[in-house]
Amino acid sequence: MSFSLTSKDIRDGHRLPEAQVLNGMGYSGGNTSPHLAWSGAPAGTRSFVVTCYDPDAPTGSGWWHWVVANIPAETRELPTGAGGTNGALPSGALQTRTDFGSEGYGGAAPPPGPAHRYIFTVHALKVDTLELDANASPALVGFMVHMNTLGKAEIVTVYGAS
């Protein structure tokens, strides 16, 4: 069985629904993190990290919209809205700072121009936890994830002008 990521809210290769778009910066979306479910994690998986990244943001380094670390190995899904202030994250999971400057899900808000890709990824890790706090930068989390990844699964959506 291969490692895969699915969702009740978003579909690979399709437009990101308004529910997952930012409510701010000229957008009036729902700013709600999508439901994500995964299966087929690699043998030896001891925890997961979930991220949402826009590689097309005009920053030179993309834009991190969501980072959740230390998701316990027995977890197989996050419900819709888990990335909110009162979201239902598993015990021990930690949302860290995004490029919006705070923890939690921040929806799509691309500047005018071509559509952007939003890559939702679940990373299977070989460690129980990453030594982080909520102020950890996405770059630090990314470094630690890449040092400990056993596998990953993705859903890529798009949003913006077509």
DRENRO-39737 format. One record per atom (N, C-alpha, C): residue in one letter; atom name; x, y, z. Coordinates in nm, 2 decimals. Layout:
<atoms>
> A / CA / X / Y / Z
...
</atoms>
This chain:
<atoms>
> M / N / 0.08 / -0.12 / 0.00
> M / CA / 0.00 / 0.00 / 0.00
> M / C / 0.09 / 0.12 / 0.00
> S / N / 0.06 / 0.22 / -0.09
> S / CA / 0.14 / 0.34 / -0.09
> S / C / 0.08 / 0.45 / 0.00
> F / N / 0.16 / 0.53 / 0.05
> F / CA / 0.12 / 0.64 / 0.14
> F / C / 0.04 / 0.74 / 0.06
> S / N / -0.08 / 0.77 / 0.10
> S / CA / -0.17 / 0.86 / 0.03
> S / C / -0.25 / 0.95 / 0.12
> L / N / -0.28 / 1.07 / 0.07
> L / CA / -0.36 / 1.17 / 0.14
> L / C / -0.49 / 1.20 / 0.06
> T / N / -0.60 / 1.20 / 0.14
> T / CA / -0.73 / 1.23 / 0.08
> T / C / -0.80 / 1.34 / 0.16
> S / N / -0.91 / 1.39 / 0.11
> S / CA / -0.98 / 1.50 / 0.18
> S / C / -1.13 / 1.50 / 0.14
> K / N / -1.21 / 1.53 / 0.23
> K / CA / -1.36 / 1.55 / 0.20
> K / C / -1.38 / 1.69 / 0.15
> D / N / -1.28 / 1.78 / 0.17
> D / CA / -1.30 / 1.92 / 0.13
> D / C / -1.22 / 1.97 / 0.01
> I / N / -1.11 / 1.91 / -0.02
> I / CA / -1.02 / 1.96 / -0.13
> I / C / -0.99 / 1.84 / -0.22
> R / N / -0.96 / 1.87 / -0.35
> R / CA / -0.93 / 1.76 / -0.44
> R / C / -0.80 / 1.80 / -0.52
> D / N / -0.72 / 1.70 / -0.53
> D / CA / -0.59 / 1.71 / -0.61
> D / C / -0.62 / 1.76 / -0.75
> G / N / -0.54 / 1.87 / -0.78
> G / CA / -0.56 / 1.93 / -0.92
> G / C / -0.67 / 2.02 / -0.94
> H / N / -0.75 / 2.04 / -0.84
> H / CA / -0.87 / 2.13 / -0.85
> H / C / -0.86 / 2.26 / -0.78
> R / N / -0.95 / 2.35 / -0.80
> R / CA / -0.95 / 2.48 / -0.74
> R / C / -0.98 / 2.47 / -0.59
> L / N / -0.91 / 2.54 / -0.51
> L / CA / -0.93 / 2.54 / -0.36
> L / C / -1.06 / 2.61 / -0.33
> P / N / -1.15 / 2.54 / -0.26
> P / CA / -1.28 / 2.60 / -0.22
> P / C / -1.27 / 2.73 / -0.14
> E / N / -1.37 / 2.81 / -0.15
> E / CA / -1.37 / 2.94 / -0.08
> E / C / -1.36 / 2.92 / 0.07
> A / N / -1.41 / 2.80 / 0.12
> A / CA / -1.39 / 2.78 / 0.27
> A / C / -1.25 / 2.78 / 0.31
> Q / N / -1.15 / 2.74 / 0.22
> Q / CA / -1.01 / 2.74 / 0.26
> Q / C / -0.94 / 2.86 / 0.22
> V / N / -1.01 / 2.97 / 0.18
> V / CA / -0.95 / 3.10 / 0.14
> V / C / -0.95 / 3.19 / 0.26
> L / N / -0.85 / 3.27 / 0.27
> L / CA / -0.83 / 3.37 / 0.38
> L / C / -0.95 / 3.46 / 0.39
> N / N / -0.99 / 3.50 / 0.51
> N / CA / -1.09 / 3.60 / 0.53
> N / C / -1.01 / 3.73 / 0.57
> G / N / -0.96 / 3.81 / 0.47
> G / CA / -0.88 / 3.92 / 0.50
> G / C / -0.80 / 3.95 / 0.37
> M / N / -0.72 / 4.06 / 0.37
> M / CA / -0.64 / 4.10 / 0.26
> M / C / -0.72 / 4.10 / 0.13
> G / N / -0.84 / 4.15 / 0.14
> G / CA / -0.93 / 4.16 / 0.02
> G / C / -1.00 / 4.04 / -0.01
> Y / N / -0.99 / 3.93 / 0.06
> Y / CA / -1.06 / 3.81 / 0.04
> Y / C / -1.17 / 3.79 / 0.15
> S / N / -1.27 / 3.72 / 0.12
> S / CA / -1.38 / 3.69 / 0.22
> S / C / -1.41 / 3.54 / 0.23
> G / N / -1.30 / 3.46 / 0.23
> G / CA / -1.32 / 3.32 / 0.24
> G / C / -1.35 / 3.27 / 0.39
> G / N / -1.36 / 3.15 / 0.40
> G / CA / -1.39 / 3.09 / 0.54
> G / C / -1.27 / 3.07 / 0.63
> N / N / -1.15 / 3.08 / 0.57
> N / CA / -1.02 / 3.06 / 0.64
> N / C / -1.03 / 2.94 / 0.73
> T / N / -1.08 / 2.83 / 0.68
> T / CA / -1.09 / 2.70 / 0.75
> T / C / -1.00 / 2.60 / 0.69
> S / N / -0.92 / 2.53 / 0.78
> S / CA / -0.84 / 2.43 / 0.73
> S / C / -0.92 / 2.31 / 0.68
> P / N / -0.88 / 2.24 / 0.58
> P / CA / -0.96 / 2.13 / 0.52
> P / C / -0.94 / 2.00 / 0.60
> H / N / -1.04 / 1.92 / 0.59
> H / CA / -1.03 / 1.78 / 0.64
> H / C / -0.91 / 1.71 / 0.56
> L / N / -0.83 / 1.64 / 0.63
> L / CA / -0.72 / 1.56 / 0.57
> L / C / -0.72 / 1.42 / 0.63
> A / N / -0.71 / 1.32 / 0.55
> A / CA / -0.70 / 1.18 / 0.60
> A / C / -0.59 / 1.11 / 0.52
> W / N / -0.51 / 1.03 / 0.59
> W / CA / -0.40 / 0.96 / 0.52
> W / C / -0.40 / 0.81 / 0.56
> S / N / -0.34 / 0.73 / 0.47
> S / CA / -0.33 / 0.59 / 0.49
> S / C / -0.20 / 0.54 / 0.42
> G / N / -0.16 / 0.42 / 0.46
> G / CA / -0.04 / 0.36 / 0.40
> G / C / 0.09 / 0.42 / 0.45
> A / N / 0.10 / 0.47 / 0.57
> A / CA / 0.22 / 0.53 / 0.62
> A / C / 0.33 / 0.43 / 0.62
> P / N / 0.45 / 0.48 / 0.59
> P / CA / 0.57 / 0.38 / 0.59
> P / C / 0.59 / 0.31 / 0.72
> A / N / 0.64 / 0.19 / 0.72
> A / CA / 0.68 / 0.12 / 0.84
> A / C / 0.78 / 0.20 / 0.92
> G / N / 0.76 / 0.20 / 1.05
> G / CA / 0.85 / 0.28 / 1.14
> G / C / 0.80 / 0.42 / 1.16
> T / N / 0.69 / 0.46 / 1.11
> T / CA / 0.64 / 0.59 / 1.13
> T / C / 0.61 / 0.61 / 1.28
> R / N / 0.66 / 0.72 / 1.34
> R / CA / 0.64 / 0.75 / 1.48
> R / C / 0.56 / 0.88 / 1.51
> S / N / 0.55 / 0.96 / 1.41
> S / CA / 0.47 / 1.08 / 1.42
> S / C / 0.45 / 1.14 / 1.28
> F / N / 0.37 / 1.24 / 1.27
> F / CA / 0.34 / 1.31 / 1.14
> F / C / 0.35 / 1.46 / 1.16
> V / N / 0.38 / 1.53 / 1.05
> V / CA / 0.37 / 1.67 / 1.03
> V / C / 0.28 / 1.70 / 0.91
> V / N / 0.19 / 1.80 / 0.93
> V / CA / 0.11 / 1.84 / 0.82
> V / C / 0.14 / 1.99 / 0.78
> T / N / 0.16 / 2.01 / 0.65
> T / CA / 0.19 / 2.15 / 0.61
> T / C / 0.10 / 2.19 / 0.49
> C / N / 0.09 / 2.32 / 0.47
> C / CA / 0.03 / 2.38 / 0.35
> C / C / 0.12 / 2.49 / 0.31
> Y / N / 0.17 / 2.48 / 0.18
> Y / CA / 0.27 / 2.56 / 0.13
> Y / C / 0.23 / 2.61 / -0.01
> D / N / 0.26 / 2.74 / -0.04
> D / CA / 0.24 / 2.80 / -0.17
> D / C / 0.38 / 2.83 / -0.23
> P / N / 0.42 / 2.75 / -0.32
> P / CA / 0.56 / 2.78 / -0.38
> P / C / 0.56 / 2.89 / -0.48
> D / N / 0.44 / 2.94 / -0.51
> D / CA / 0.43 / 3.05 / -0.61
> D / C / 0.42 / 3.19 / -0.56
> A / N / 0.42 / 3.20 / -0.43
> A / CA / 0.42 / 3.34 / -0.36
> A / C / 0.54 / 3.42 / -0.40
> P / N / 0.52 / 3.55 / -0.43
> P / CA / 0.63 / 3.63 / -0.48
> P / C / 0.72 / 3.68 / -0.37
> T / N / 0.78 / 3.58 / -0.30
> T / CA / 0.87 / 3.61 / -0.19
> T / C / 1.01 / 3.57 / -0.21
> G / N / 1.04 / 3.48 / -0.30
> G / CA / 1.17 / 3.42 / -0.32
> G / C / 1.18 / 3.29 / -0.24
> S / N / 1.09 / 3.27 / -0.15
> S / CA / 1.09 / 3.14 / -0.07
> S / C / 0.95 / 3.08 / -0.05
> G / N / 0.85 / 3.13 / -0.13
> G / CA / 0.72 / 3.07 / -0.11
> G / C / 0.65 / 3.13 / 0.01
> W / N / 0.54 / 3.06 / 0.05
> W / CA / 0.46 / 3.11 / 0.17
> W / C / 0.40 / 2.99 / 0.24
> W / N / 0.43 / 2.98 / 0.37
> W / CA / 0.38 / 2.87 / 0.45
> W / C / 0.24 / 2.91 / 0.51
> H / N / 0.14 / 2.84 / 0.48
> H / CA / 0.00 / 2.87 / 0.53
> H / C / -0.04 / 2.79 / 0.65
> W / N / 0.03 / 2.68 / 0.68
> W / CA / -0.01 / 2.59 / 0.79
> W / C / 0.10 / 2.50 / 0.82
> V / N / 0.13 / 2.48 / 0.95
> V / CA / 0.23 / 2.39 / 0.99
> V / C / 0.18 / 2.32 / 1.12
> V / N / 0.16 / 2.19 / 1.13
> V / CA / 0.12 / 2.12 / 1.24
> V / C / 0.22 / 2.01 / 1.27
> A / N / 0.29 / 2.01 / 1.38
> A / CA / 0.40 / 1.91 / 1.41
> A / C / 0.35 / 1.82 / 1.52
> N / N / 0.43 / 1.72 / 1.55
> N / CA / 0.41 / 1.62 / 1.66
> N / C / 0.27 / 1.56 / 1.66
> I / N / 0.22 / 1.53 / 1.55
> I / CA / 0.09 / 1.45 / 1.54
> I / C / 0.12 / 1.31 / 1.57
> P / N / 0.06 / 1.25 / 1.67
> P / CA / 0.09 / 1.11 / 1.71
> P / C / 0.07 / 1.01 / 1.60
> A / N / 0.15 / 0.91 / 1.60
> A / CA / 0.16 / 0.81 / 1.50
> A / C / 0.02 / 0.74 / 1.48
> E / N / -0.06 / 0.73 / 1.58
> E / CA / -0.19 / 0.66 / 1.56
> E / C / -0.30 / 0.74 / 1.49
> T / N / -0.27 / 0.87 / 1.47
> T / CA / -0.36 / 0.96 / 1.41
> T / C / -0.36 / 0.94 / 1.26
> R / N / -0.48 / 0.94 / 1.20
> R / CA / -0.50 / 0.91 / 1.06
> R / C / -0.58 / 1.02 / 0.99
> E / N / -0.62 / 1.12 / 1.06
> E / CA / -0.69 / 1.23 / 1.00
> E / C / -0.70 / 1.35 / 1.09
> L / N / -0.72 / 1.47 / 1.02
> L / CA / -0.75 / 1.59 / 1.09
> L / C / -0.89 / 1.64 / 1.04
> P / N / -0.98 / 1.68 / 1.13
> P / CA / -1.11 / 1.72 / 1.08
> P / C / -1.11 / 1.86 / 1.02
> T / N / -1.21 / 1.89 / 0.94
> T / CA / -1.22 / 2.03 / 0.89
> T / C / -1.22 / 2.12 / 1.01
> G / N / -1.14 / 2.23 / 1.00
> G / CA / -1.13 / 2.33 / 1.10
> G / C / -1.03 / 2.30 / 1.21
> A / N / -0.95 / 2.19 / 1.20
> A / CA / -0.85 / 2.16 / 1.30
> A / C / -0.75 / 2.27 / 1.32
> G / N / -0.72 / 2.35 / 1.22
> G / CA / -0.62 / 2.45 / 1.22
> G / C / -0.67 / 2.58 / 1.28
> G / N / -0.79 / 2.59 / 1.33
> G / CA / -0.84 / 2.71 / 1.39
> G / C / -0.81 / 2.72 / 1.54
> T / N / -0.84 / 2.83 / 1.59
> T / CA / -0.81 / 2.86 / 1.73
> T / C / -0.86 / 2.76 / 1.83
> N / N / -0.98 / 2.71 / 1.80
> N / CA / -1.05 / 2.61 / 1.88
> N / C / -1.05 / 2.47 / 1.81
> G / N / -0.96 / 2.45 / 1.72
> G / CA / -0.96 / 2.33 / 1.63
> G / C / -0.93 / 2.20 / 1.71
> A / N / -0.98 / 2.09 / 1.65
> A / CA / -0.97 / 1.96 / 1.72
> A / C / -0.84 / 1.89 / 1.68
> L / N / -0.73 / 1.94 / 1.73
> L / CA / -0.60 / 1.87 / 1.70
> L / C / -0.58 / 1.76 / 1.80
> P / N / -0.51 / 1.65 / 1.76
> P / CA / -0.49 / 1.54 / 1.86
> P / C / -0.40 / 1.59 / 1.97
> S / N / -0.41 / 1.53 / 2.09
> S / CA / -0.33 / 1.56 / 2.20
> S / C / -0.18 / 1.55 / 2.17
> G / N / -0.11 / 1.65 / 2.20
> G / CA / 0.04 / 1.66 / 2.17
> G / C / 0.07 / 1.73 / 2.04
> A / N / -0.02 / 1.74 / 1.95
> A / CA / 0.01 / 1.81 / 1.83
> A / C / 0.03 / 1.96 / 1.85
> L / N / 0.11 / 2.02 / 1.77
> L / CA / 0.16 / 2.16 / 1.79
> L / C / 0.15 / 2.23 / 1.66
> Q / N / 0.07 / 2.34 / 1.66
> Q / CA / 0.07 / 2.43 / 1.54
> Q / C / 0.18 / 2.53 / 1.56
> T / N / 0.27 / 2.55 / 1.46
> T / CA / 0.37 / 2.65 / 1.47
> T / C / 0.35 / 2.77 / 1.38
> R / N / 0.43 / 2.87 / 1.40
> R / CA / 0.41 / 3.00 / 1.33
> R / C / 0.41 / 2.97 / 1.17
> T / N / 0.33 / 3.04 / 1.10
> T / CA / 0.32 / 3.04 / 0.96
> T / C / 0.39 / 3.17 / 0.91
> D / N / 0.38 / 3.19 / 0.78
> D / CA / 0.43 / 3.32 / 0.72
> D / C / 0.34 / 3.44 / 0.75
> F / N / 0.22 / 3.41 / 0.80
> F / CA / 0.13 / 3.52 / 0.85
> F / C / 0.18 / 3.57 / 0.98
> G / N / 0.27 / 3.50 / 1.05
> G / CA / 0.33 / 3.55 / 1.18
> G / C / 0.27 / 3.49 / 1.30
> S / N / 0.18 / 3.40 / 1.29
> S / CA / 0.12 / 3.33 / 1.41
> S / C / 0.09 / 3.19 / 1.37
> E / N / 0.06 / 3.11 / 1.47
> E / CA / 0.02 / 2.97 / 1.45
> E / C / -0.12 / 2.96 / 1.40
> G / N / -0.15 / 2.84 / 1.34
> G / CA / -0.29 / 2.82 / 1.29
> G / C / -0.29 / 2.83 / 1.14
> Y / N / -0.40 / 2.78 / 1.08
> Y / CA / -0.42 / 2.78 / 0.94
> Y / C / -0.45 / 2.92 / 0.89
> G / N / -0.38 / 2.96 / 0.78
> G / CA / -0.41 / 3.09 / 0.71
> G / C / -0.44 / 3.06 / 0.57
> G / N / -0.56 / 3.09 / 0.52
> G / CA / -0.60 / 3.05 / 0.39
> G / C / -0.53 / 3.12 / 0.28
> A / N / -0.56 / 3.07 / 0.16
> A / CA / -0.51 / 3.13 / 0.03
> A / C / -0.54 / 3.27 / 0.02
> A / N / -0.45 / 3.35 / -0.03
> A / CA / -0.47 / 3.50 / -0.05
> A / C / -0.36 / 3.55 / -0.15
> P / N / -0.36 / 3.49 / -0.27
> P / CA / -0.26 / 3.53 / -0.37
> P / C / -0.28 / 3.67 / -0.42
> P / N / -0.17 / 3.74 / -0.45
> P / CA / -0.19 / 3.87 / -0.52
> P / C / -0.24 / 3.85 / -0.66
> P / N / -0.29 / 3.96 / -0.72
> P / CA / -0.34 / 3.95 / -0.86
> P / C / -0.23 / 3.89 / -0.95
> G / N / -0.28 / 3.81 / -1.04
> G / CA / -0.19 / 3.74 / -1.13
> G / C / -0.23 / 3.60 / -1.15
> P / N / -0.14 / 3.52 / -1.20
> P / CA / -0.16 / 3.38 / -1.22
> P / C / -0.20 / 3.30 / -1.09
> A / N / -0.28 / 3.19 / -1.11
> A / CA / -0.32 / 3.11 / -1.00
> A / C / -0.19 / 3.06 / -0.93
> H / N / -0.21 / 3.03 / -0.80
> H / CA / -0.10 / 2.98 / -0.72
> H / C / -0.14 / 2.83 / -0.68
> R / N / -0.03 / 2.75 / -0.66
> R / CA / -0.05 / 2.62 / -0.61
> R / C / -0.05 / 2.62 / -0.46
> Y / N / -0.13 / 2.54 / -0.39
> Y / CA / -0.14 / 2.52 / -0.25
> Y / C / -0.12 / 2.37 / -0.23
> I / N / 0.00 / 2.34 / -0.17
> I / CA / 0.04 / 2.20 / -0.15
> I / C / 0.02 / 2.16 / -0.01
> F / N / -0.08 / 2.07 / 0.01
> F / CA / -0.11 / 2.01 / 0.14
> F / C / -0.03 / 1.88 / 0.15
> T / N / 0.06 / 1.87 / 0.25
> T / CA / 0.14 / 1.75 / 0.27
> T / C / 0.14 / 1.69 / 0.41
> V / N / 0.13 / 1.56 / 0.41
> V / CA / 0.15 / 1.49 / 0.54
> V / C / 0.28 / 1.42 / 0.53
> H / N / 0.37 / 1.45 / 0.63
> H / CA / 0.50 / 1.39 / 0.63
> H / C / 0.50 / 1.28 / 0.74
> A / N / 0.55 / 1.16 / 0.71
> A / CA / 0.57 / 1.05 / 0.81
> A / C / 0.71 / 1.06 / 0.86
> L / N / 0.72 / 1.07 / 0.99
> L / CA / 0.86 / 1.09 / 1.05
> L / C / 0.90 / 0.97 / 1.13
> K / N / 1.03 / 0.95 / 1.15
> K / CA / 1.09 / 0.84 / 1.22
> K / C / 1.12 / 0.88 / 1.37
> V / N / 1.07 / 0.99 / 1.41
> V / CA / 1.08 / 1.04 / 1.55
> V / C / 0.94 / 1.06 / 1.61
> D / N / 0.93 / 1.05 / 1.75
> D / CA / 0.81 / 1.07 / 1.82
> D / C / 0.77 / 1.22 / 1.81
> T / N / 0.86 / 1.31 / 1.83
> T / CA / 0.83 / 1.45 / 1.84
> T / C / 0.95 / 1.53 / 1.78
> L / N / 0.92 / 1.65 / 1.73
> L / CA / 1.03 / 1.75 / 1.70
> L / C / 1.03 / 1.84 / 1.81
> E / N / 1.16 / 1.88 / 1.85
> E / CA / 1.17 / 1.97 / 1.97
> E / C / 1.15 / 2.11 / 1.92
> L / N / 1.02 / 2.16 / 1.93
> L / CA / 0.98 / 2.29 / 1.88
> L / C / 0.88 / 2.35 / 1.97
> D / N / 0.86 / 2.48 / 1.95
> D / CA / 0.76 / 2.55 / 2.02
> D / C / 0.67 / 2.62 / 1.92
> A / N / 0.57 / 2.69 / 1.96
> A / CA / 0.47 / 2.75 / 1.87
> A / C / 0.54 / 2.87 / 1.79
> N / N / 0.65 / 2.92 / 1.83
> N / CA / 0.72 / 3.03 / 1.76
> N / C / 0.82 / 2.98 / 1.66
> A / N / 0.84 / 2.85 / 1.64
> A / CA / 0.93 / 2.80 / 1.55
> A / C / 0.89 / 2.84 / 1.41
> S / N / 0.99 / 2.88 / 1.33
> S / CA / 0.97 / 2.93 / 1.19
> S / C / 0.94 / 2.81 / 1.10
> P / N / 0.86 / 2.83 / 0.99
> P / CA / 0.84 / 2.72 / 0.90
> P / C / 0.97 / 2.66 / 0.85
> A / N / 1.07 / 2.75 / 0.83
> A / CA / 1.20 / 2.70 / 0.78
> A / C / 1.27 / 2.60 / 0.88
> L / N / 1.26 / 2.63 / 1.01
> L / CA / 1.32 / 2.54 / 1.11
> L / C / 1.24 / 2.41 / 1.11
> V / N / 1.11 / 2.42 / 1.10
> V / CA / 1.03 / 2.29 / 1.10
> V / C / 1.06 / 2.21 / 0.98
> G / N / 1.07 / 2.28 / 0.86
> G / CA / 1.11 / 2.21 / 0.74
> G / C / 1.24 / 2.14 / 0.75
> F / N / 1.34 / 2.20 / 0.81
> F / CA / 1.47 / 2.14 / 0.82
> F / C / 1.46 / 2.01 / 0.91
> M / N / 1.39 / 2.02 / 1.02
> M / CA / 1.37 / 1.91 / 1.11
> M / C / 1.29 / 1.80 / 1.04
> V / N / 1.19 / 1.84 / 0.96
> V / CA / 1.11 / 1.74 / 0.89
> V / C / 1.20 / 1.66 / 0.79
> H / N / 1.27 / 1.74 / 0.71
> H / CA / 1.35 / 1.67 / 0.61
> H / C / 1.46 / 1.58 / 0.67
> M / N / 1.51 / 1.61 / 0.79
> M / CA / 1.61 / 1.53 / 0.85
> M / C / 1.55 / 1.40 / 0.90
> N / N / 1.41 / 1.39 / 0.92
> N / CA / 1.35 / 1.28 / 0.98
> N / C / 1.24 / 1.21 / 0.90
> T / N / 1.22 / 1.25 / 0.78
> T / CA / 1.11 / 1.20 / 0.69
> T / C / 1.13 / 1.06 / 0.64
> L / N / 1.03 / 0.98 / 0.66
> L / CA / 1.03 / 0.84 / 0.60
> L / C / 0.95 / 0.84 / 0.47
> G / N / 0.86 / 0.93 / 0.46
> G / CA / 0.77 / 0.94 / 0.34
> G / C / 0.68 / 1.06 / 0.35
> K / N / 0.62 / 1.09 / 0.23
> K / CA / 0.52 / 1.20 / 0.23
> K / C / 0.41 / 1.17 / 0.13
> A / N / 0.29 / 1.24 / 0.15
> A / CA / 0.18 / 1.23 / 0.06
> A / C / 0.13 / 1.37 / 0.04
> E / N / 0.08 / 1.40 / -0.08
> E / CA / 0.04 / 1.54 / -0.10
> E / C / -0.10 / 1.55 / -0.18
> I / N / -0.16 / 1.66 / -0.16
> I / CA / -0.27 / 1.71 / -0.24
> I / C / -0.24 / 1.85 / -0.29
> V / N / -0.24 / 1.87 / -0.42
> V / CA / -0.20 / 2.00 / -0.47
> V / C / -0.33 / 2.06 / -0.53
> T / N / -0.37 / 2.18 / -0.48
> T / CA / -0.48 / 2.26 / -0.53
> T / C / -0.43 / 2.39 / -0.59
> V / N / -0.52 / 2.46 / -0.65
> V / CA / -0.48 / 2.59 / -0.71
> V / C / -0.59 / 2.69 / -0.67
> Y / N / -0.54 / 2.82 / -0.67
> Y / CA / -0.64 / 2.93 / -0.64
> Y / C / -0.58 / 3.06 / -0.70
> G / N / -0.67 / 3.14 / -0.75
> G / CA / -0.63 / 3.27 / -0.81
> G / C / -0.69 / 3.28 / -0.95
> A / N / -0.65 / 3.38 / -1.02
> A / CA / -0.69 / 3.40 / -1.16
> A / C / -0.65 / 3.28 / -1.24
> S / N / -0.74 / 3.24 / -1.33
> S / CA / -0.71 / 3.12 / -1.41
> S / C / -0.66 / 3.16 / -1.55
</atoms>
